[in-house]
Amino acid sequence: TLFHLCHYAISQEDSEFSQSRSFQPSRWLREKGEETKKHHPFASIPFGFGTRTCLGKRVAELEMFSVISRLIKHFEVRPDPSGKVVTAMTRTLLCPGSPINLQFIDRK
């Protein structure tokens, strides 16, 4: 039996995430003393879970942290001043429907 989970579709469900279509990075922060999350713990599992967890999960996370921290250290990252909205295109993986333009301004 083939089972395919569309993480993008689940993350857009208001029953799982309040204001699911708004950009709220704080929803992923864990507060000390917080007993339960506002969403189901398996509502988003991009690397899988248990025996089927992606083998490269830790490597991918470490590379993302490393690259992002270096970028933030050396550049101020700003969105495209034209304010163009980038829509999502759902494939097996979620990808942008058009190029994402950013400005990288050198920190001095």
N, CA, C and O atoms as a GROMACS GRO file, in nm:
protein
  432
    1THR      N    1   0.084  -0.118   0.000
    1THR     CA    2   0.000   0.000   0.000
    1THR      C    3   0.089   0.124   0.000
    1THR      O    4   0.177   0.137   0.085
    2LEU      N    5   0.066   0.212  -0.093
    2LEU     CA    6   0.141   0.336  -0.100
    2LEU      C    7   0.065   0.444  -0.024
    2LEU      O    8  -0.055   0.463  -0.043
    3PHE      N    9   0.136   0.513   0.062
    3PHE     CA   10   0.076   0.619   0.143
    3PHE      C   11   0.156   0.745   0.118
    3PHE      O   12   0.278   0.747   0.137
    4HIS      N   13   0.088   0.852   0.076
    4HIS     CA   14   0.156   0.979   0.049
    4HIS      C   15   0.090   1.086   0.135
    4HIS      O   16  -0.032   1.104   0.129
    5LEU      N   17   0.169   1.157   0.213
    5LEU     CA   18   0.119   1.262   0.299
    5LEU      C   19   0.160   1.397   0.243
    5LEU      O   20   0.279   1.422   0.222
    6CYS      N   21   0.066   1.482   0.217
    6CYS     CA   22   0.094   1.616   0.166
    6CYS      C   23   0.103   1.713   0.284
    6CYS      O   24   0.001   1.758   0.336
    7HIS      N   25   0.226   1.744   0.326
    7HIS     CA   26   0.248   1.830   0.442
    7HIS      C   27   0.188   1.969   0.421
    7HIS      O   28   0.138   2.030   0.515
    8TYR      N   29   0.194   2.018   0.298
    8TYR     CA   30   0.141   2.151   0.268
    8TYR      C   31  -0.010   2.156   0.293
    8TYR      O   32  -0.061   2.251   0.352
    9ALA      N   33  -0.081   2.054   0.249
    9ALA     CA   34  -0.226   2.051   0.268
    9ALA      C   35  -0.262   2.046   0.416
    9ALA      O   36  -0.353   2.116   0.460
   10ILE      N   37  -0.191   1.966   0.493
   10ILE     CA   38  -0.220   1.955   0.635
   10ILE      C   39  -0.188   2.086   0.707
   10ILE      O   40  -0.261   2.127   0.797
   11SER      N   41  -0.079   2.151   0.668
   11SER     CA   42  -0.041   2.275   0.735
   11SER      C   43  -0.136   2.390   0.703
   11SER      O   44  -0.129   2.494   0.768
   12GLN      N   45  -0.223   2.373   0.605
   12GLN     CA   46  -0.321   2.476   0.570
   12GLN      C   47  -0.456   2.453   0.637
   12GLN      O   48  -0.551   2.527   0.612
   13GLU      N   49  -0.466   2.351   0.721
   13GLU     CA   50  -0.592   2.317   0.788
   13GLU      C   51  -0.610   2.400   0.914
   13GLU      O   52  -0.529   2.391   1.007
   14ASP      N   53  -0.716   2.479   0.920
   14ASP     CA   54  -0.745   2.557   1.039
   14ASP      C   55  -0.780   2.468   1.159
   14ASP      O   56  -0.768   2.511   1.274
   15SER      N   57  -0.821   2.346   1.133
   15SER     CA   58  -0.850   2.254   1.244
   15SER      C   59  -0.722   2.211   1.316
   15SER      O   60  -0.727   2.170   1.432
   16GLU      N   61  -0.607   2.219   1.248
   16GLU     CA   62  -0.479   2.181   1.308
   16GLU      C   63  -0.399   2.302   1.356
   16GLU      O   64  -0.332   2.296   1.459
   17PHE      N   65  -0.406   2.412   1.281
   17PHE     CA   66  -0.327   2.531   1.313
   17PHE      C   67  -0.417   2.654   1.309
   17PHE      O   68  -0.486   2.678   1.210
   18SER      N   69  -0.417   2.732   1.417
   18SER     CA   70  -0.496   2.855   1.415
   18SER      C   71  -0.433   2.952   1.316
   18SER      O   72  -0.310   2.964   1.311
   19GLN      N   73  -0.513   3.021   1.240
   19GLN     CA   74  -0.468   3.114   1.137
   19GLN      C   75  -0.362   3.048   1.049
   19GLN      O   76  -0.252   3.100   1.031
   20SER      N   77  -0.397   2.933   0.995
   20SER     CA   78  -0.302   2.848   0.923
   20SER      C   79  -0.241   2.914   0.800
   20SER      O   80  -0.130   2.878   0.760
   21ARG      N   81  -0.310   3.008   0.740
   21ARG     CA   82  -0.258   3.069   0.617
   21ARG      C   83  -0.174   3.194   0.642
   21ARG      O   84  -0.127   3.256   0.547
   22SER      N   85  -0.155   3.231   0.768
   22SER     CA   86  -0.071   3.347   0.798
   22SER      C   87   0.068   3.301   0.841
   22SER      O   88   0.084   3.193   0.899
   23PHE      N   89   0.167   3.383   0.812
   23PHE     CA   90   0.306   3.352   0.845
   23PHE      C   91   0.329   3.379   0.992
   23PHE      O   92   0.331   3.494   1.035
   24GLN      N   93   0.346   3.274   1.071
   24GLN     CA   94   0.365   3.284   1.215
   24GLN      C   95   0.476   3.190   1.260
   24GLN      O   96   0.447   3.082   1.312
   25PRO      N   97   0.602   3.228   1.242
   25PRO     CA   98   0.712   3.139   1.284
   25PRO      C   99   0.709   3.106   1.432
   25PRO      O  100   0.762   3.003   1.473
   26SER      N  101   0.648   3.193   1.513
   26SER     CA  102   0.644   3.170   1.658
   26SER      C  103   0.563   3.045   1.695
   26SER      O  104   0.576   2.994   1.806
   27ARG      N  105   0.480   2.997   1.603
   27ARG     CA  106   0.400   2.877   1.636
   27ARG      C  107   0.489   2.754   1.657
   27ARG      O  108   0.444   2.656   1.715
   28TRP      N  109   0.613   2.759   1.611
   28TRP     CA  110   0.702   2.644   1.625
   28TRP      C  111   0.792   2.655   1.748
   28TRP      O  112   0.864   2.561   1.779
   29LEU      N  113   0.787   2.769   1.819
   29LEU     CA  114   0.869   2.784   1.938
   29LEU      C  115   0.805   2.710   2.055
   29LEU      O  116   0.683   2.708   2.070
   30ARG      N  117   0.888   2.650   2.135
   30ARG     CA  118   0.839   2.579   2.254
   30ARG      C  119   0.870   2.665   2.375
   30ARG      O  120   0.986   2.698   2.401
   31GLU      N  121   0.767   2.699   2.448
   31GLU     CA  122   0.783   2.780   2.568
   31GLU      C  123   0.808   2.689   2.687
   31GLU      O  124   0.753   2.579   2.694
   32LYS      N  125   0.891   2.734   2.780
   32LYS     CA  126   0.913   2.657   2.902
   32LYS      C  127   0.784   2.651   2.981
   32LYS      O  128   0.715   2.752   2.996
   33GLY      N  129   0.752   2.534   3.032
   33GLY     CA  130   0.633   2.517   3.112
   33GLY      C  131   0.506   2.496   3.031
   33GLY      O  132   0.399   2.477   3.088
   34GLU      N  133   0.518   2.500   2.900
   34GLU     CA  134   0.398   2.480   2.817
   34GLU      C  135   0.364   2.332   2.816
   34GLU      O  136   0.446   2.250   2.774
   35GLU      N  137   0.246   2.298   2.861
   35GLU     CA  138   0.209   2.157   2.875
   35GLU      C  139   0.172   2.093   2.743
   35GLU      O  140   0.218   1.983   2.713
   36THR      N  141   0.091   2.159   2.664
   36THR     CA  142   0.049   2.101   2.537
   36THR      C  143   0.062   2.204   2.426
   36THR      O  144   0.046   2.324   2.448
   37LYS      N  145   0.091   2.156   2.309
   37LYS     CA  146   0.097   2.244   2.193
   37LYS      C  147  -0.046   2.269   2.147
   37LYS      O  148  -0.137   2.194   2.179
   38LYS      N  149  -0.062   2.376   2.072
   38LYS     CA  150  -0.195   2.410   2.023
   38LYS      C  151  -0.235   2.323   1.904
   38LYS      O  152  -0.352   2.320   1.865
   39HIS      N  153  -0.137   2.254   1.846
   39HIS     CA  154  -0.166   2.165   1.733
   39HIS      C  155  -0.122   2.023   1.767
   39HIS      O  156  -0.045   2.001   1.860
   40HIS      N  157  -0.172   1.928   1.691
   40HIS     CA  158  -0.137   1.788   1.712
   40HIS      C  159   0.012   1.768   1.684
   40HIS      O  160   0.062   1.824   1.586
   41PRO      N  161   0.084   1.692   1.766
   41PRO     CA  162   0.228   1.677   1.746
   41PRO      C  163   0.267   1.613   1.612
   41PRO      O  164   0.380   1.630   1.567
   42PHE      N  165   0.175   1.541   1.549
   42PHE     CA  166   0.205   1.480   1.420
   42PHE      C  167   0.141   1.556   1.303
   42PHE      O  168   0.132   1.504   1.192
   43ALA      N  169   0.097   1.680   1.328
   43ALA     CA  170   0.037   1.760   1.220
   43ALA      C  171   0.143   1.802   1.118
   43ALA      O  172   0.110   1.827   1.002
   44SER      N  173   0.267   1.809   1.160
   44SER     CA  174   0.377   1.842   1.068
   44SER      C  175   0.496   1.755   1.102
   44SER      O  176   0.559   1.772   1.207
   45ILE      N  177   0.528   1.662   1.015
   45ILE     CA  178   0.643   1.574   1.034
   45ILE      C  179   0.721   1.566   0.902
   45ILE      O  180   0.720   1.461   0.836
   46PRO      N  181   0.787   1.675   0.862
   46PRO     CA  182   0.852   1.678   0.731
   46PRO      C  183   0.963   1.576   0.712
   46PRO      O  184   0.995   1.542   0.598
   47PHE      N  185   1.023   1.525   0.820
   47PHE     CA  186   1.129   1.426   0.807
   47PHE      C  187   1.082   1.285   0.844
   47PHE      O  188   1.164   1.194   0.856
   48GLY      N  189   0.953   1.267   0.862
   48GLY     CA  190   0.903   1.136   0.901
   48GLY      C  191   0.914   1.117   1.051
   48GLY      O  192   0.944   1.210   1.125
   49PHE      N  193   0.887   0.993   1.096
   49PHE     CA  194   0.888   0.965   1.239
   49PHE      C  195   0.921   0.818   1.262
   49PHE      O  196   0.889   0.732   1.180
   50GLY      N  197   0.984   0.791   1.374
   50GLY     CA  198   1.012   0.654   1.414
   50GLY      C  199   1.114   0.585   1.325
   50GLY      O  200   1.214   0.646   1.286
   51THR      N  201   1.088   0.458   1.293
   51THR     CA  202   1.184   0.381   1.213
   51THR      C  203   1.195   0.432   1.070
   51THR      O  204   1.290   0.399   1.000
   52ARG      N  205   1.098   0.511   1.027
   52ARG     CA  206   1.101   0.565   0.890
   52ARG      C  207   1.150   0.710   0.885
   52ARG      O  208   1.132   0.779   0.784
   53THR      N  209   1.213   0.756   0.992
   53THR     CA  210   1.268   0.892   0.994
   53THR      C  211   1.377   0.903   0.889
   53THR      O  212   1.456   0.810   0.869
   54CYS      N  213   1.382   1.017   0.823
   54CYS     CA  214   1.484   1.044   0.721
   54CYS      C  215   1.623   1.031   0.782
   54CYS      O  216   1.651   1.089   0.887
   55LEU      N  217   1.710   0.955   0.717
   55LEU     CA  218   1.846   0.936   0.767
   55LEU      C  219   1.926   1.066   0.765
   55LEU      O  220   2.016   1.084   0.847
   56GLY      N  221   1.894   1.155   0.674
   56GLY     CA  222   1.968   1.280   0.661
   56GLY      C  223   1.910   1.396   0.740
   56GLY      O  224   1.952   1.510   0.721
   57LYS      N  225   1.816   1.369   0.828
   57LYS     CA  226   1.749   1.477   0.903
   57LYS      C  227   1.848   1.566   0.976
   57LYS      O  228   1.847   1.687   0.957
   58ARG      N  229   1.933   1.508   1.060
   58ARG     CA  230   2.028   1.587   1.139
   58ARG      C  231   2.126   1.661   1.049
   58ARG      O  232   2.159   1.777   1.076
   59VAL      N  233   2.173   1.598   0.942
   59VAL     CA  234   2.266   1.664   0.850
   59VAL      C  235   2.197   1.783   0.783
   59VAL      O  236   2.254   1.891   0.773
   60ALA      N  237   2.074   1.762   0.737
   60ALA     CA  238   1.998   1.869   0.672
   60ALA      C  239   1.975   1.985   0.768
   60ALA      O  240   1.991   2.101   0.730
   61GLU      N  241   1.937   1.956   0.892
   61GLU     CA  242   1.912   2.061   0.990
   61GLU      C  243   2.041   2.137   1.023
   61GLU      O  244   2.040   2.260   1.032
   62LEU      N  245   2.152   2.065   1.041
   62LEU     CA  246   2.278   2.131   1.072
   62LEU      C  247   2.325   2.218   0.956
   62LEU      O  248   2.376   2.328   0.979
   63GLU      N  249   2.307   2.173   0.833
   63GLU     CA  250   2.344   2.253   0.717
   63GLU      C  251   2.258   2.378   0.708
   63GLU      O  252   2.308   2.487   0.680
   64MET      N  253   2.126   2.364   0.732
   64MET     CA  254   2.038   2.482   0.730
   64MET      C  255   2.079   2.583   0.836
   64MET      O  256   2.089   2.702   0.807
   65PHE      N  257   2.103   2.538   0.959
   65PHE     CA  258   2.144   2.628   1.067
   65PHE      C  259   2.275   2.697   1.033
   65PHE      O  260   2.290   2.817   1.055
   66SER      N  261   2.370   2.621   0.980
   66SER     CA  262   2.501   2.675   0.946
   66SER      C  263   2.492   2.782   0.837
   66SER      O  264   2.547   2.891   0.853
   67VAL      N  265   2.422   2.752   0.729
   67VAL     CA  266   2.410   2.847   0.618
   67VAL      C  267   2.333   2.971   0.659
   67VAL      O  268   2.374   3.083   0.629
   68ILE      N  269   2.221   2.952   0.728
   68ILE     CA  270   2.139   3.067   0.768
   68ILE      C  271   2.215   3.157   0.867
   68ILE      O  272   2.209   3.279   0.856
   69SER      N  273   2.286   3.096   0.963
   69SER     CA  274   2.360   3.178   1.060
   69SER      C  275   2.471   3.256   0.991
   69SER      O  276   2.496   3.371   1.028
   70ARG      N  277   2.539   3.197   0.893
   70ARG     CA  278   2.643   3.270   0.820
   70ARG      C  279   2.584   3.383   0.736
   70ARG      O  280   2.640   3.493   0.731
   71LEU      N  281   2.471   3.356   0.671
   71LEU     CA  282   2.406   3.461   0.593
   71LEU      C  283   2.365   3.578   0.681
   71LEU      O  284   2.389   3.694   0.646
   72ILE      N  285   2.302   3.549   0.794
   72ILE     CA  286   2.254   3.653   0.884
   72ILE      C  287   2.372   3.730   0.945
   72ILE      O  288   2.362   3.850   0.969
   73LYS      N  289   2.482   3.661   0.970
   73LYS     CA  290   2.601   3.726   1.027
   73LYS      C  291   2.661   3.826   0.929
   73LYS      O  292   2.706   3.933   0.970
   74HIS      N  293   2.663   3.794   0.801
   74HIS     CA  294   2.731   3.878   0.702
   74HIS      C  295   2.638   3.970   0.622
   74HIS      O  296   2.685   4.068   0.565
   75PHE      N  297   2.510   3.939   0.618
   75PHE     CA  298   2.418   4.017   0.537
   75PHE      C  299   2.289   4.049   0.611
   75PHE      O  300   2.245   3.974   0.698
   76GLU      N  301   2.231   4.162   0.576
   76GLU     CA  302   2.095   4.192   0.616
   76GLU      C  303   2.007   4.146   0.500
   76GLU      O  304   2.024   4.192   0.387
   77VAL      N  305   1.916   4.056   0.528
   77VAL     CA  306   1.834   3.997   0.422
   77VAL      C  307   1.699   4.068   0.421
   77VAL      O  308   1.629   4.074   0.522
   78ARG      N  309   1.664   4.122   0.304
   78ARG     CA  310   1.537   4.194   0.289
   78ARG      C  311   1.459   4.135   0.172
   78ARG      O  312   1.517   4.082   0.078
   79PRO      N  313   1.326   4.144   0.179
   79PRO     CA  314   1.246   4.097   0.066
   79PRO      C  315   1.261   4.191  -0.054
   79PRO      O  316   1.308   4.304  -0.040
   80ASP      N  317   1.220   4.143  -0.168
   80ASP     CA  318   1.221   4.223  -0.290
   80ASP      C  319   1.138   4.350  -0.267
   80ASP      O  320   1.023   4.340  -0.225
   81PRO      N  321   1.195   4.468  -0.295
   81PRO     CA  322   1.119   4.592  -0.269
   81PRO      C  323   0.992   4.607  -0.354
   81PRO      O  324   0.905   4.687  -0.321
   82SER      N  325   0.981   4.531  -0.461
   82SER     CA  326   0.860   4.541  -0.543
   82SER      C  327   0.739   4.482  -0.471
   82SER      O  328   0.624   4.509  -0.509
   83GLY      N  329   0.763   4.402  -0.367
   83GLY     CA  330   0.654   4.346  -0.288
   83GLY      C  331   0.577   4.237  -0.358
   83GLY      O  332   0.462   4.210  -0.323
   84LYS      N  333   0.638   4.174  -0.457
   84LYS     CA  334   0.572   4.069  -0.534
   84LYS      C  335   0.541   3.948  -0.444
   84LYS      O  336   0.628   3.902  -0.370
   85VAL      N  337   0.419   3.899  -0.450
   85VAL     CA  338   0.377   3.784  -0.370
   85VAL      C  339   0.414   3.656  -0.445
   85VAL      O  340   0.383   3.641  -0.563
   86VAL      N  341   0.479   3.566  -0.375
   86VAL     CA  342   0.516   3.436  -0.433
   86VAL      C  343   0.415   3.333  -0.387
   86VAL      O  344   0.394   3.314  -0.267
   87THR      N  345   0.352   3.267  -0.481
   87THR     CA  346   0.255   3.163  -0.448
   87THR      C  347   0.322   3.027  -0.450
   87THR      O  348   0.426   3.008  -0.514
   88ALA      N  349   0.262   2.934  -0.381
   88ALA     CA  350   0.317   2.799  -0.373
   88ALA      C  351   0.264   2.713  -0.488
   88ALA      O  352   0.151   2.730  -0.533
   89MET      N  353   0.348   2.621  -0.532
   89MET     CA  354   0.310   2.526  -0.635
   89MET      C  355   0.326   2.387  -0.573
   89MET      O  356   0.437   2.347  -0.536
   90THR      N  357   0.218   2.314  -0.562
   90THR     CA  358   0.223   2.184  -0.496
   90THR      C  359   0.263   2.076  -0.596
   90THR      O  360   0.195   2.052  -0.696
   91ARG      N  361   0.373   2.013  -0.567
   91ARG     CA  362   0.422   1.896  -0.640
   91ARG      C  363   0.443   1.788  -0.534
   91ARG      O  364   0.384   1.796  -0.426
   92THR      N  365   0.526   1.690  -0.560
   92THR     CA  366   0.560   1.597  -0.453
   92THR      C  367   0.625   1.676  -0.339
   92THR      O  368   0.602   1.648  -0.221
   93LEU      N  369   0.706   1.773  -0.377
   93LEU     CA  370   0.761   1.870  -0.282
   93LEU      C  371   0.697   2.004  -0.310
   93LEU      O  372   0.657   2.031  -0.424
   94LEU      N  373   0.687   2.086  -0.211
   94LEU     CA  374   0.631   2.220  -0.229
   94LEU      C  375   0.740   2.309  -0.288
   94LEU      O  376   0.852   2.312  -0.238
   95CYS      N  377   0.708   2.381  -0.394
   95CYS     CA  378   0.805   2.471  -0.455
   95CYS      C  379   0.739   2.604  -0.490
   95CYS      O  380   0.617   2.610  -0.507
   96PRO      N  381   0.819   2.710  -0.501
   96PRO     CA  382   0.761   2.840  -0.534
   96PRO      C  383   0.710   2.844  -0.677
   96PRO      O  384   0.768   2.781  -0.765
   97GLY      N  385   0.602   2.917  -0.700
   97GLY     CA  386   0.544   2.929  -0.833
   97GLY      C  387   0.620   3.026  -0.921
   97GLY      O  388   0.604   3.025  -1.043
   98SER      N  389   0.704   3.111  -0.859
   98SER     CA  390   0.787   3.207  -0.932
   98SER      C  391   0.914   3.229  -0.850
   98SER      O  392   0.919   3.191  -0.733
   99PRO      N  393   1.015   3.289  -0.910
   99PRO     CA  394   1.140   3.310  -0.834
   99PRO      C  395   1.118   3.394  -0.708
   99PRO      O  396   1.035   3.485  -0.706
  100ILE      N  397   1.193   3.362  -0.604
  100ILE     CA  398   1.189   3.438  -0.479
  100ILE      C  399   1.307   3.534  -0.482
  100ILE      O  400   1.422   3.491  -0.475
  101ASN      N  401   1.279   3.661  -0.492
  101ASN     CA  402   1.386   3.762  -0.499
  101ASN      C  403   1.409   3.823  -0.362
  101ASN      O  404   1.317   3.872  -0.296
  102LEU      N  405   1.535   3.819  -0.319
  102LEU     CA  406   1.576   3.877  -0.192
  102LEU      C  407   1.690   3.973  -0.215
  102LEU      O  408   1.763   3.962  -0.314
  103GLN      N  409   1.705   4.069  -0.124
  103GLN     CA  410   1.819   4.160  -0.126
  103GLN      C  411   1.913   4.119  -0.015
  103GLN      O  412   1.870   4.099   0.099
  104PHE      N  413   2.042   4.106  -0.046
  104PHE     CA  414   2.143   4.076   0.054
  104PHE      C  415   2.230   4.200   0.068
  104PHE      O  416   2.311   4.230  -0.020
  105ILE      N  417   2.215   4.272   0.179
  105ILE     CA  418   2.288   4.396   0.202
  105ILE      C  419   2.402   4.367   0.299
  105ILE      O  420   2.382   4.318   0.410
  106ASP      N  421   2.523   4.400   0.255
  106ASP     CA  422   2.643   4.372   0.332
  106ASP      C  423   2.640   4.442   0.468
  106ASP      O  424   2.613   4.561   0.475
  107ARG      N  425   2.667   4.367   0.575
  107ARG     CA  426   2.676   4.426   0.710
  107ARG      C  427   2.819   4.480   0.726
  107ARG      O  428   2.916   4.417   0.683
  108LYS      N  429   2.830   4.594   0.787
  108LYS     CA  430   2.965   4.652   0.806
  108LYS      C  431   2.999   4.665   0.950
  108LYS      O  432   3.108   4.712   0.984
   0.00000   0.00000   0.00000
